[in-house]
Amino acid sequence: MKAEARLTHLAKRLSDNKISNVRQSSVREIHPPYGEKGNFRKLTVTLPPELFAQVVEESTRRKVVGEGAAEISAVIREALALFFDKQKAEAEG
């Protein structure tokens, strides 16, 4: 399958899976209890040192003040959710 055809196929599969529902996730769905992330997908990301430091600082801040969702992955999930919520709001209005 050619690259363009493959991308078109993948785009259709994503829309068929109603990815838009992911954008409507609540914070609870973003941070399910330990052991309940069966539908989640793992992702490897390379970050510049400055951005990585900001993520670690936020994670550490949450741990120090006793907030929930203090894991690095939780901080990144929240940042992505906020980013896509902002994009959706800008597109709508």
C-alpha positions in Angstrom: 0.0 0.0 0.0 1.4 3.4 -1.0 2.1 5.9 1.8 -0.7 8.2 0.8 -3.2 5.4 0.5 -2.0 4.1 3.9 -2.5 7.5 5.5 -6.0 7.8 4.0 -6.8 4.3 5.3 -5.5 5.2 8.8 -7.4 8.5 8.8 -10.7 6.6 8.0 -10.1 4.1 10.8 -9.5 6.9 13.3 -12.7 8.6 12.3 -14.5 5.3 12.5 -13.3 4.9 16.0 -14.9 8.2 16.9 -11.7 9.9 18.1 -13.8 12.9 18.7 -15.1 11.2 21.8 -11.5 11.2 23.2 -11.6 15.0 23.0 -14.6 15.0 25.3 -12.9 13.0 28.0 -13.3 14.2 31.6 -10.3 14.5 33.9 -11.5 11.2 35.6 -11.2 9.4 32.2 -7.7 10.9 31.7 -6.5 9.7 35.1 -8.2 6.3 35.8 -7.2 4.3 38.9 -4.1 2.2 38.8 -4.6 -0.9 36.7 -7.5 0.5 34.7 -5.6 1.8 31.7 -6.4 -1.1 29.4 -7.6 1.1 26.5 -4.8 3.5 26.8 -2.0 3.5 24.3 1.7 3.9 25.2 3.7 6.7 23.5 7.3 7.5 23.5 8.2 11.2 23.2 11.5 13.0 22.9 11.5 16.3 24.6 14.0 19.1 24.7 15.7 19.5 28.1 13.8 22.7 29.0 10.4 21.2 28.4 11.3 18.0 30.2 12.5 20.0 33.2 9.1 21.9 33.2 7.2 18.6 33.2 9.4 17.2 36.0 9.0 20.4 38.1 5.2 20.3 37.8 5.2 16.6 38.8 7.4 17.4 41.8 5.3 20.4 42.8 2.2 18.2 42.8 3.9 15.6 44.9 5.1 18.2 47.4 1.7 19.7 47.9 -0.1 16.3 47.9 -2.1 16.8 44.7 -3.3 13.8 42.8 -2.1 12.9 39.3 1.5 13.8 40.1 3.0 11.3 37.7 4.9 12.6 34.7 2.5 10.8 32.4 -0.4 12.5 34.1 1.1 15.9 33.6 1.6 15.2 29.9 -1.9 13.8 29.5 -3.4 16.9 31.1 -1.3 19.2 28.9 -2.3 17.4 25.7 -6.0 17.4 26.8 -5.8 21.2 27.4 -4.0 21.8 24.1 -6.7 19.9 22.1 -9.5 21.6 24.1 -8.1 25.0 23.3 -7.7 24.1 19.6 -11.3 22.9 19.5 -12.6 26.1 21.2 -10.6 28.3 18.8 -12.0 26.4 15.8 -15.6 26.7 17.0 -15.4 30.2 17.9 
